[in-house]
Structures are given as C-alpha cells and as structure tokens.
Amino acid sequence: MTTTLSDEQIASFRERGYLQLDAITSAEEVERLRGIFDRLFAERAGWEKGRSFDLAGSDEADKTPVLPQILNPIEFAPELGDTQFRVNALAIARQLLGPTAEPWFEHAIFKPAHFGAPTPWHQDEAHRYDPGMDYEQLSIWMPLQPATVENGCMQYIPGSNRGPILEHRSLGGDPRKSALECIGDFDSAAAEPCPLPPGGAAIHHCRTLHGASANTTDIPRRAYILAFRSAPVPSANREMYPWLVGKTTPAAERAEAWRKRGGPLGRGARRIGEFTRSFAGKVKRRVRRILGN
Ligand SMILES: O=C(O)CCC(=O)C(=O)O
C-alpha cells in the first residue's frame, strides 16, 4: 500500500497548514504498533535517559503521568524501523517539502483514558533549540485507535502556517513543564478538529497552530508521530526563542545525568563491573572453601 498526495491536497496543505488522510498504513500494522507502544509506555522506556516524560504533569517517577511521551521510540523498539507508515510518510514529506526532506525525529504520545490532559495550543517551530539554522518541518501524526474530539484528536487553526511564530511560554508558566503553550493572539474558536480512523494521518506544518482536548473516554488515545525536515541552511535571522532560555525540565536533567554517567557506554561499563565483582566474589568463596576457611 503506497500513498501519494494529489496536487489539490498539496495546494490545500500550503494554504491551510494541515491535511487529513483516511489511511497511511494497514489495519494489521496499526495493531502491531499498538502492541509495541503499549509495552513501551508500560515500561516507561527511556525514562532514565530523559526520553520518556510527562509533557503536561510534574514528570516525577512516583507520579502517574497525565500526558506521557516517548521521544525517538525506535531506540527502544528497533522493529519500528520496518513499517509501511515510515515508507509512506517519507514519500509524502518529500512531496510537501521537496526531495531534500529527511526523517528528523519521532515521538509517541499516550493520552490516558479518563484523565489524559489536553495538549496545549502550540506551533512546533516554537520548540526549536537550534538558532542560526533554517529549515521547513512537518509532522505526520497517526492514531492507533479512532481519534475523536472526545479522546483528543488533533485540532488545527487553518492558515496559521502562513503567519508568524507567536509568543509561547512553558505550560502554566512553569519552566519545569516540558510542553509549551501559545500565549500569542489567535482565535481558538477557528479551530478545526481532525477526527481520524486508526491508521489515518493528520499532517501539519511546523508553524500550524495545533492542540488537542483532554481524553474523557474509556480508551487511551495513542499517536505515533514522524517528523521530517528539509535540508537545513545557516540563517543569521534565527535566534533562540526567549521562552526556551533557562527552561530546565526534569527530563532534561535525567538526560544530563545519564550523559554524565557515560550514557550507553557507562551502562556497559557498569554491567561489566557488576559481572566482574560477582565473578570475583564467587572465585573468592570457592578458594576459601578449598582452603577450608
Ligand atoms: O498528540 C498530541 O496530543 C499532540 C501532538 C503534537 O503536538 C504534534 O505532533 O506536534
């Protein structure tokens, strides 16, 4: 199954900043992905590396997250590399961003049943930590069950992709919260909800204002998102956004602590150390037994 956008769909994306597709992969693949993501979220995969965190809550180990996200889940489930979703999404990204478009990052978001928090209004571009570089970016958001207004489907402000970057702040003004919220001037009454079947897709430009409601239903709302960008070019006009300056989240602290402990090499070294100590202990005990003391 391959997906190609028509000229009308491409023109609509440029005009309105988002597109809705009924299918980007098969029902079988969606089922397989649901199993993988339910496992990853249950394990909080990548927690100690700061890859797994609560977007909207306090993000403490002993607190139930209200909007858990895993960044680059492919690190924890390499089988995610082999999907029709990925193949179709890259082809679509190249139609929309041009032939230089490449995978940029990916993430998965789980809105728990009954208490999954709303996703605040934001523009993805407001999250960029790479001043001095310019590129176009888009995200392809795929639900792993039906996405409805009640469980938190995506909602977009059409045409906002052609406007400026609006002012943002950390959610609720708390720089320890990972999510950003737009506090600039926009008309949330113009929002267009984008309900989808499982395996459908909502595609949005990095400047399109979007958000999603809380999940008030009995089923969790899961979404797997692939982000793409065009080839980056240096740009003197691109400065660090003020709302990112001084932002320190618990996830960033975990990532830093992980890096200081040596990252994956540190973990390998620790495991070798543990193994060596346990082996040496066994040898010592055996020698004592042989010597009779
Ligand atoms: O899944 C959500 O609730 C939000 C996703 C989002 O903001 C994004 O994909 O850019």
Ligand as a Chemical Component Dictionary entry (heavy atoms), coordinates in Angstrom:
data_LIG
# 
_chem_comp.id                   LIG 
_chem_comp.type                 NON-POLYMER 
_chem_comp.pdbx_formal_charge   0 
_chem_comp.three_letter_code    LIG 
# 
loop_
_chem_comp_atom.comp_id 
_chem_comp_atom.atom_id 
_chem_comp_atom.alt_atom_id 
_chem_comp_atom.type_symbol 
_chem_comp_atom.charge 
_chem_comp_atom.model_Cartn_x 
_chem_comp_atom.model_Cartn_y 
_chem_comp_atom.model_Cartn_z 
_chem_comp_atom.pdbx_ordinal 
LIG O1 O1 O 0 -0.702 14.021 20.173 1  
LIG C1 C1 C 0 -0.880 15.123 20.656 2  
LIG O2 O2 O 0 -1.736 15.331 21.518 3  
LIG C2 C2 C 0 -0.050 16.310 20.213 4  
LIG C3 C3 C 0 0.877  16.024 19.084 5  
LIG C4 C4 C 0 1.614  17.230 18.613 6  
LIG O3 O3 O 0 1.556  18.288 19.168 7  
LIG C5 C5 C 0 2.463  17.097 17.432 8  
LIG O4 O4 O 0 2.528  16.019 16.835 9  
LIG O5 O5 O 0 3.089  18.101 17.035 10 
# 
loop_
_chem_comp_bond.comp_id 
_chem_comp_bond.atom_id_1 
_chem_comp_bond.atom_id_2 
_chem_comp_bond.value_order 
_chem_comp_bond.pdbx_ordinal 
LIG O1 C1 DOUB 1 
LIG C1 O2 SING 2 
LIG C1 C2 SING 3 
LIG C2 C3 SING 4 
LIG C3 C4 SING 5 
LIG C4 O3 DOUB 6 
LIG C4 C5 SING 7 
LIG C5 O4 DOUB 8 
LIG C5 O5 SING 9 
# 
